[in-house]
Amino acid sequence: GRVGNCVEASKLVVHSVLHFANGGGLSVDCCFTRDKSLYSASMNTVKLVLHNTTNHVMHNVRIGARKLEPGMDLQPFGDIPQLAPGATHKVNVYIDFSGKTKPAKFDICFEKPRGTEGAMDKASFGLSVPAFAGELVAPVEMGEDAFDASSKALRGMHEHSQPFTAPPGSEATLRERVLLLANLFPVPSIDDKVFKFSGCTLSDDSAVLLLIDLQQNVVRGNSEATLLCRHIVKDVKEALLKAVA
């Protein structure tokens, strides 16, 4: 079964989804927390950090119109009555991407004072939360024998490989960098040149298996979720090829 996130929460990547210059002074960052959703096992928990960069109060900050792809779902955060000047507020939204790597688009709305008469202007800005392939999976604990057997059962069209040569000095951080990118479980491996990771899709619990072999110079994914698996293999390869910081 699924297990908890295998990376420290403080290391998870934060992405800007609304710059204050495009949001009427409201900036929004997002982070996939990898916490289980209260609403559905197929939903991602996404933390939004809202920051009022202006010198006036933002009233009734809320999610407005939703522009979701068919099959997607969104549980909004509760309306925020007031966001004070300079204040930051953290909320969670729960998004079911339905296994697709298409962004979840919705508006964020608020009212702001106009002049000194107490009149309010309505403001609405479009947000787009990207669906990263590596966040559309959950870690599943597995031993190496089970991993190998499952991989063998998912060959042919359910297997995707790309050639890969690890940059010098990157082995020490390889496991953690994969786990930051893809919410998978690090399978213990006898061979220290072979890295194995196991998980399942959030949408329908299909197995997702990832192998990085530094002797055969290959990144390989095995899954019935073929398109998602291809995305993960490509994203992992690209991330690992970046210069070692």
N, C-alpha and C positions, 0 to 999 in steps of 0.2 A: 504494500500500500504506500500511499504518498507519505513523505516525511517533510519536516520543516526546512526552511531555507538553509543552505549550506555555506552562506557567506555572512560575515558580520554586517548588521544593518547599517552601521556607519559608513561602510565602504560602497554601498549601493549607489549607482549612478543617478545624478540629478540632471534633468533636462529642462531647459527654458521652453515654455510653450506659449508665452505671451510677454513681449517686451513692453515696458512701461510706455515707450513712445508710440506704440500701436494700440495701447489699452487704456488711453485716457488717464495715464498715471498709475494704472494698476498693472503690476507685473505678476506673472504666475509661473512657478516652476513645478515640475512633476517628478515623482519617483515611484517606481513599481516596488511596493514594500515586500511583496512575496508572502504576505500574510494571507491566511485562508479567508475568503469572503464570508461574511455573515449570511449572505443571501443565496449564493449558489456556488457549487464546487467548480463551475466553469467560468467564474468571474475572477478578474484581476482586481486586487486592491491597489488603487493608485492614490498616493498622497499628493494633494495640491497645496503649495505654499503660496498664499496670496499676500502681496505686499503693497500697501498704499504709499506711493512715493510722493503724493501731493501734500499740500498744506491745508486741505479741507477734508471733512468727514465724508466717507462713502457710505450711503445708506442702502439697506436691503440688498446686499450682495447675494446673488443667486444664479442658478443655472436657468437659462432661458430656452430658446428653441434648440431642438436636437436634430442633427442632420446625420443620422447613423445609417450605415449600410444595412441592407436586408439581413435579418438574423441576429444583428447586434442588439445589445441591451445596455442600459445605463441606470444605475441607482444614484441620484444626485445627493449632494450634501444638503443639510438643513440650511435655510436662509440665514445669513449673518446680518443682524439688525443694523450694526454700525461697525465700520472699520476706520479707526481713528487715523489721523495724519501720522505717517511714519510707521504705523503698526503692521505687524505680520500675523497672519492667522493660518493655522494648518487644518485642513479638512481632508476627509477621504471620499473618493467616489469609487464606485464599483462598476467595472466595465466587462461585459461579455463580448469579446471580439469575434466569437463564433469561429475560432480557428483561422480567421483570415488576417493577413498582414496589411489590412487597410486601417487608416487612422480613424479614431472616434472623434467626430466633429460636433461641437455644440457651442452655443453662445453663453457668455457670462455677462450678467447685467447688474447695474446698480443705478442709484439716483445720486446726483450731486447738487449742492446748493447753487442757485443762480442769483447773483447780486445779494442784496441784504433784505429782500422782501420776504424771505422764507419760501420762495418758489424753488421748484426742483426741476433739473434737467434729467431726462432718462438717457442712459448710456448703455450700449450693447456692443460687445466685441467677440469675434469668432475665435474659438480655440480649436486646436487639433492635437490630440494625444496620439502619438505614433504607436502602432502595434509592432513592437520588436519581436521577431520570431522566437528569440531565446526567452521571452517572458510569457509565451503562450503555452509553456510546459511547466510541469511540477516534478520535483525530484522523487524518484522511487528507489528505495533501498534494495540493493541486489548484490549477490556475490558474483565472483568472476565466472564460475561454471554456468550459472544461470544466464549471465550476460552473453557468454559465448554460444550457448544453446539457442537463446532468443535471436541472436544475430544470424545464426545459420538458417533459422526459419524465415528470416526476412531478407531473402536474396532477390536477384533479378530486378524487377521494376521497383522493389521496395528498398533498394540499396543505391546510395549515391556517394561517389568518391571524387576527391580532387587531390592532385599532387601537391605536396607541401614540404618545404625544407625549412626547419626551424632556424631563425636567426641565432648566431652564436650567443651563448650566455642567457638564452631565454627559457631554458628548461626549468630552472628553479621556480619561476613565477607562472609557468604554463598552466598548472592546475587552477590556481586562483583566478587567472585571467579568463579562463574558460567559464568558470563558475560565476564570475561577475557578468558575463555576457549571456549565459544560458542557465536557467534555473534547473540544474540537473544534480544528480547524486554522483560523487566521485567513487567509482567502483574500485576496491583494492585490487591491484594488479601485481602479479609475481615479477613481471618484467618491468624494470624501471625506465625503459625506453618506450613503453606502451601505456597510454593514458585512456581510461575507459570511463564513460559517464552514462547514467541511465535516468530515464524519466518517462512521463506520459503526457499526452496532450491534455490541456485543461478542458477542451471542448468535448472529447469523447473517450478519454483514458486510453488512447492508442499508445502502444510502447514507442518510445523514441530513444535510440541507442546511438551514442557517438563514440568513435574511436580515433585516437591520434597516435600513429605509429611513426616514431622518429627514425626507425631503421629502414622501414619500407617507404618512408617519406610520403605518407598519405594521411588525409583526413577522410573518415568514412562515416556516413550516417545510415542507419537502418530503421525504417518505419513504414507503416501503412499510410501515415500522413505524409505522402511523398513530397508535396510542394513545400510544406513547412520544414521538413527535414532538409531539403535542398537549401532553403534560406539559412537554416542554422549552420550547415556545413560551410556555406559561403561566408557568412558573417564571422564565424570562428576563425576560418583561415585568414580572412582580411585582418582581423584584430591581432592575431598571433604574428603576422608578417610585419606589423608596424614596429618601428625601432623600439628596442627595449629601453624603457625610461630608467 
